[in-house]
């Protein structure tokens, strides 16, 4: 079925969406697939209502009735019909929301079928294909990466979710949903990329659409630091790290106002990290530096650092704090001293 739908997308001028084609859910007489726009101008989602006429020929009546409803009802709540297929064995109705229709129409008119995906060495990841989108009433992040990386990260994310007690209802960290292999894509890169010969998308449910870098939401120093450093303790206990290839998932654009992680691309198993203590030290330094950046008031920063040290060191992990060369050591006074030092350096 997936290959038939990809061929349909290509015939209708939506070939660039084929890489993001996924089964979504079943309905009474049909199934729903989504074709997500993996493109820098995205995100946008094309939904495919698929009627398997070979299995149940009578459902062609339902397909025609749905087509009629889509074309005759003029309401912002009704999706727009963008393409259709009626074959002896298959009926497909391709629809999109009003907002997504405009973007998809531009893509379709341009005849563009190649994704503009770039490998950025400084980030050690592909850029131009990640996006946040609604999924079953929640927000999800879909990231394009090598298949090897996707499989490894998926397993580690499941272990982390178990360690912090995360679930679809308690999203302290992204909760893994699925990995989907995609067809080979052209990737622009200054380096040879044998690892990216096989690609996949990894989709995870996240807690918030807005990270710290975008959200004006009120933040509470103690709760924010407690959540962030409890997660950090769980990561280090796996053992693992949020640092990889000189980058770290503790970043203002990847953490929510509640201290929850929204992007864990750099989460890496300790067995795959040449110098794990150093990588975990970098996690801690990035986290304390983040506290200093988001809490400009002295009392707020002090409360955040106290909570950070309490929740991290309380679990018997003081040895990691002691490895911080900048002075974020195992006791509270050292941590507060580092916060003051960071403040002076920023000025």
C-alpha positions in Angstrom: 0.0 0.0 0.0 2.8 2.5 0.9 4.3 2.1 -2.6 1.0 2.8 -4.3 0.5 5.9 -2.2 4.0 7.1 -3.0 3.3 6.7 -6.7 0.1 8.6 -6.2 1.9 11.5 -4.5 4.5 11.6 -7.3 1.8 11.6 -10.0 0.0 14.5 -8.3 3.1 16.6 -7.9 3.7 15.9 -4.2 6.8 13.6 -4.7 8.8 15.5 -2.1 6.3 14.4 0.6 6.8 10.7 -0.1 9.7 10.4 2.3 7.5 11.4 5.2 4.6 9.0 4.4 3.3 7.2 7.5 0.3 5.2 8.5 -1.7 7.3 11.0 -4.8 5.3 12.1 -7.8 3.2 10.9 -11.3 4.5 10.4 -14.6 2.5 10.0 -14.4 2.2 6.2 -10.9 3.5 5.4 -7.4 4.2 6.8 -5.6 7.5 7.2 -2.0 8.1 6.1 -0.1 11.3 6.6 2.5 12.7 4.2 4.6 15.2 6.1 6.4 18.0 4.3 10.1 17.5 5.2 11.3 20.8 3.7 12.7 24.1 5.0 9.4 25.8 4.0 7.4 23.4 6.1 5.9 22.1 8.2 2.7 21.0 6.4 0.8 17.8 6.4 -1.2 16.1 3.6 -3.7 13.5 4.8 -4.6 10.6 2.6 -8.0 8.9 3.2 -7.5 5.5 1.7 -10.3 3.1 0.8 -9.2 -0.5 0.0 -11.7 -1.4 -2.7 -10.1 -4.8 -3.4 -10.8 -5.9 0.2 -14.3 -4.2 0.4 -15.7 -2.9 -2.9 -18.8 -1.5 -1.4 -16.8 1.2 0.4 -16.5 3.0 -2.9 -19.9 4.5 -2.0 -18.4 5.9 1.2 -15.4 7.3 -0.7 -17.7 9.1 -3.1 -19.9 10.4 -0.2 -16.8 11.7 1.6 -15.5 13.3 -1.6 -18.8 15.1 -2.0 -18.8 16.4 1.6 -15.2 17.7 1.1 -16.1 19.6 -2.0 -19.5 21.0 -1.0 -19.0 22.0 2.7 -17.5 25.4 3.0 -16.0 25.6 6.5 -12.6 26.2 7.9 -13.1 23.0 9.9 -13.4 20.9 6.8 -10.1 20.0 5.1 -9.5 21.0 1.5 -9.5 18.2 -1.2 -6.3 18.6 -3.1 -6.1 15.4 -5.1 -8.0 12.2 -5.6 -7.7 8.7 -7.1 -10.5 6.3 -8.0 -9.1 3.0 -9.3 -10.8 -0.4 -9.5 -9.0 -1.6 -6.3 -8.3 1.7 -4.5 -9.7 5.1 -3.7 -7.6 7.9 -2.3 -8.6 11.4 -1.2 -5.7 13.8 -0.4 -6.7 16.6 1.9 -5.1 19.3 4.0 -6.1 22.1 6.4 -6.7 25.5 5.0 -3.3 26.8 6.3 -1.4 23.8 5.0 -3.1 24.0 1.6 -1.5 27.2 0.6 2.0 25.9 1.3 1.4 22.6 -0.4 0.0 24.3 -3.4 3.2 26.3 -3.8 5.2 23.2 -3.5 3.0 21.4 -6.1 3.1 24.3 -8.6 6.9 24.5 -8.3 7.2 20.9 -9.4 10.0 20.5 -6.7 10.5 16.9 -5.8 14.0 17.0 -4.2 14.5 17.9 -0.6 17.0 20.5 0.3 18.7 18.6 3.1 22.0 19.8 4.4 24.5 18.2 6.7 26.0 20.8 9.0 29.4 19.6 10.4 29.3 22.1 13.3 26.0 20.6 14.5 26.8 17.0 13.4 23.2 16.6 12.1 21.0 17.2 9.1 19.2 20.5 8.9 16.2 21.5 6.8 14.0 18.5 7.6 13.1 18.5 11.3 9.8 19.9 12.3 7.2 20.0 15.1 3.6 19.0 14.2 0.3 18.0 15.9 -0.1 14.3 16.5 -3.3 12.8 18.1 -3.9 16.0 20.0 -0.3 16.4 21.2 2.8 17.9 19.8 5.4 15.7 18.2 8.9 16.3 16.8 10.0 14.4 13.7 13.7 14.4 12.9 15.6 13.1 9.9 18.8 11.3 10.6 20.8 8.2 9.6 19.0 4.9 10.2 21.8 3.8 12.5 21.5 6.9 14.6 17.7 6.6 14.7 17.7 3.0 15.9 20.3 3.8 18.6 18.6 6.9 19.8 15.2 5.2 19.9 16.4 2.6 22.3 18.1 5.1 24.5 15.1 7.4 24.6 12.9 4.5 25.8 15.4 3.7 28.6 15.5 7.4 29.6 11.7 7.7 29.6 11.6 4.7 32.0 14.3 6.2 34.2 12.4 9.5 34.7 8.9 8.0 34.7 8.0 9.8 31.5 4.9 8.8 29.4 2.5 10.4 26.9 0.8 12.0 29.9 4.0 13.1 31.7 6.4 14.4 29.1 9.4 15.2 31.1 11.5 14.1 28.1 10.5 13.4 24.5 8.6 10.0 24.4 9.6 7.9 21.5 6.8 7.0 19.0 8.3 5.3 16.0 11.2 5.1 13.5 10.3 5.1 9.8 12.8 4.3 7.0 12.9 6.8 4.1 14.1 6.5 0.6 17.6 7.8 -0.3 17.8 11.6 -0.5 20.4 13.9 -1.9 22.2 15.5 1.0 24.4 18.5 0.6 27.6 18.1 2.6 31.2 19.3 2.5 32.2 15.8 3.8 31.6 12.2 2.6 28.7 10.7 4.6 28.7 6.9 4.4 26.6 6.8 7.6 23.7 8.6 5.8 23.4 6.2 2.9 20.4 4.8 4.9 18.0 7.4 6.4 15.1 7.3 8.8 12.8 9.7 10.6 12.4 9.5 14.3 9.1 10.8 15.8 8.7 11.6 19.5 5.9 13.3 21.5 7.1 16.4 23.2 5.6 18.4 26.1 5.4 21.9 24.5 5.5 23.7 21.2 7.5 26.6 22.7 11.0 26.3 24.1 12.7 28.8 26.3 14.1 30.7 23.3 10.5 31.5 22.1 8.3 31.4 25.1 7.6 34.4 27.4 6.0 32.0 30.0 6.7 32.7 33.6 9.3 30.4 35.0 10.0 29.2 38.6 13.7 28.8 39.4 13.3 25.9 41.9 11.0 23.8 39.8 12.8 24.5 36.5 16.2 23.5 37.9 14.8 20.5 39.8 13.2 19.1 36.6 16.3 19.7 34.5 18.8 18.3 36.9 16.6 15.3 37.8 16.6 14.4 34.1 20.3 15.0 34.0 20.8 12.6 36.9 18.7 10.0 35.1 20.7 10.4 31.8 24.0 10.0 33.7 22.7 7.0 35.5 21.9 5.0 32.3 24.9 5.7 31.9 24.7 8.2 29.0 25.3 11.8 28.1 23.5 14.7 26.4 26.7 15.8 24.7 28.0 14.4 21.4 30.6 15.7 18.9 31.1 18.9 20.7 27.3 19.7 20.9 24.8 19.3 23.7 21.0 18.9 24.0 20.9 21.3 26.9 20.2 24.5 24.9 17.8 27.4 25.2 16.0 26.3 22.1 15.6 22.7 23.2 14.2 23.1 26.8 10.7 24.2 27.9 9.9 26.8 30.6 9.3 23.8 33.0 12.8 22.5 32.5 11.7 19.6 30.3 13.8 18.5 27.3 12.2 19.0 23.9 15.1 17.7 21.7 17.4 14.9 22.7 19.2 14.4 19.4 22.6 14.4 21.1 21.6 11.8 23.7 24.3 9.2 23.4 25.0 5.9 25.2 28.0 5.8 27.4 29.4 2.8 25.6 29.5 4.9 22.4 31.3 7.9 24.1 35.1 7.7 24.2 35.4 9.9 27.3 32.1 9.6 29.2 33.1 11.5 32.4 34.2 14.5 30.3 31.0 14.4 28.3 28.9 14.3 31.5 30.9 17.1 32.9 30.0 19.1 29.8 26.3 18.3 30.4 26.5 19.8 33.9 28.4 22.9 32.8 25.9 23.6 30.0 23.1 23.2 32.5 24.5 25.5 35.1 25.4 28.0 32.4 21.8 27.8 31.2 20.5 28.6 34.7 22.7 31.7 34.8 21.4 32.8 31.4 17.7 32.4 32.1 17.6 33.7 35.7 19.1 37.2 35.7 18.0 38.0 39.3 20.5 37.0 42.0 17.9 35.4 44.3 16.3 33.4 41.4 19.7 32.2 40.3 20.7 31.2 43.8 17.4 29.3 44.3 17.9 27.5 41.0 21.5 26.5 41.7 20.5 25.2 45.2 17.7 23.1 43.7 20.1 21.8 41.0 22.7 20.6 43.4 20.2 19.2 45.8 18.4 17.0 43.2 21.5 15.9 41.4 23.8 15.2 44.3 21.0 13.7 46.5 21.1 10.6 44.3 24.7 9.8 45.1 26.2 11.4 42.0 28.5 14.0 43.6 31.5 12.6 41.7 30.2 14.1 38.5 29.8 17.5 40.1 33.4 17.2 41.4 34.7 16.9 37.9 33.7 20.3 36.8 36.9 22.2 36.2 35.2 25.6 36.4 34.3 24.9 40.1 30.7 23.5 40.0 31.8 21.0 42.7 29.9 18.7 45.0 28.9 21.2 47.7 26.4 24.1 47.5 28.9 26.9 48.2 31.0 25.9 45.2 28.0 25.8 42.9 26.9 29.3 44.0 30.4 30.5 43.6 30.4 29.4 40.0 27.1 31.1 39.4 28.6 34.4 40.6 31.7 33.8 38.5 29.5 33.2 35.4 27.6 36.4 36.1 30.8 38.5 36.3 32.1 36.9 33.1 28.9 37.7 31.2 29.2 41.4 32.2 
